[in-house]
Amino acid sequence: MNRFHLVHVTEFVYDGPVSESYNEVRLRPMHDETQSCLSFRLTTAPASPAFSYRDALGNWVHQVNVLPVHSRLRVQAESVVLAHNVPPADSVMLLTELEAQQEGLLEEYYDMLAASNYVPHLAELEPLIAEAEQRCDGTVAGFAQSAAELIHERFQYVRGATHVNSSIADSLQLGAGVCQDFAHVLLGVLRKRGIPARYVSGYLVPQNKGNPDAKLEEVIGGQASHAWAEAYIPDIGWMPLDPTLGKPVGLRHVRIAYGRDYSDAAPVRGVYKGHAGQRLSVDVTVRPALDDAGHETLAETAAVPAEPERVEPRAQQSGQQ
């Protein structure tokens, strides 16, 4: 089954009244040759019209502004996505050939090669780069795949080991993290080796293990919400890599947004006016988008607890209500 129904609910509960909440929402799935977004619906409580646009990276952004006084904000995104089975392209470009293209790559993909707050160019990445190069077959694609597999082997998945603002320095020191951290480490390895790389936020659809009553499986990286990376291989284009699973990206990976790092692809971010603190909860429900009779449906399903998603805190503005 490669047609999925996704419901993503983010809720902010405030300690007191707030107002003038301005938010950017990046939750509409990508629509291209590898996946089709068949339907998308965004609702908020309090209700507010959403204005949409495409950002510089091609992501759909919905602007949601709630101006009246309120004590909670609920953002629900519901979509149906069809994943296409696209055979992977074979790359033959050698790492030695990549050197000759560095100037052109830097000019065209500067943002995907430059350091960022989450992905600084650290000397601690050099041992990973050297080992990935020793393991690979000498091709650019082979190096990228070896780097992803190496990170999967060397780093332990530990919830709570890092926080939403952690850079790769924390993961490298701890040897642990979550999917966001592993994607950032892979970006650092690829970029320092001169390979453009971008962050991908999305979902990992749980796999049914043959039990018709099983709705979800526990996967490395948590349930549903996920992050991975894509490397730009000059002779074939963007190549997806999942360092958390250590397996190829496939039909169960649903792409939502691209970025230089997490900061470009945060699902919900914004500011509000008020002195109140906030509590955040996130629920993600994923299931096949067909009912028992084989008909597509958008009916609400019971929420299945997901791993708490790392949503960037919304900045509080000081000032009078």
C-alpha positions, 0 to 999 in steps of 0.5 A: 500500500503506497497511498497514505492518510496523515493527520498531524496535530500541533497544540500550544496551551498557554499559561494565560491569555495571549494575542497576535499570534503569527505563525508559519506552517510547513506541513503540506507534503511535496508534490513531484515525480516521486510522490503526489499530494492528492489532498491537503487540509489545514485547520486551526482553532481558533479559526483563522484563514491561511495564506499560502506561498512557496518559499525559496526552497520550494516548500509550501508555507501557510501563514496563520495569524490569530489576532484575538486573545486566546489561551490555546492554539491548535493546528491540524494538517490532514493530507492524502499522499501517493508514493511512486515507485521510482527506480534509483538512478545509477551513478558512476561519478568518481570522487576524484572527478568531483574536485573539478566541479567544486567551483561550479557546485559552490556557485550553484549550491552554496547554501547546501555546502556552507556551514550553518548553526546546526551544521558547523564545519567541525574538525571532528567530522574528519574521521567519519569522512576518512572512514566513509571514503575508505569503505566506499567504491570511490564514487560520489554516490558510494561515499554518500551511502557509506557515510549514512551507513557509518552514522547508523552504526556509530551513533545510538538512538537515544530520546532526550540525548539532545534538544531542538537547538542542538548542533552536530557538536552535541551528537559527535560528543555524545555519540547519540541523538535522534533522527534530526541529529543524524541527518545533521551529522550526515549533512556535515560529512557530505558538505565538508567533502564537497557534496551539496546536501539538504535536510528533509523533514517528513514522515516514516510510515510504519510498516505492517508486519503481517498482523491485520490488527497492527496499525503501527510498528515501533521503528528506529527514529520514533513513530511517523515524524522523521528526518533524513538527508539528500545528497546532490550527485552531479550525474544523477541529481538528488539522492535520498539517504536515511542515516537513522535507519541505515536503509534506503529511502523508499515508499514509506518516506513521505517528504514535507519540506527541504532545508539547509538544516532543521531551521528551514523546515520546522513544521510550526514556528511563530511569535505571540504577544503576551507574558504567558508560558506555553506547553506543546503537544504533537500527535501524528497519525498515519494509516493507509488511505483506503478503507476495507472496501478499497475506497479512499477516505479522509475520515478521522481515525483514533489518534495514536501517540507518536514520539514528541516531535521536536518543534521549535519553540515559538518566541514570546513577545514582551509587552502589554496585551 
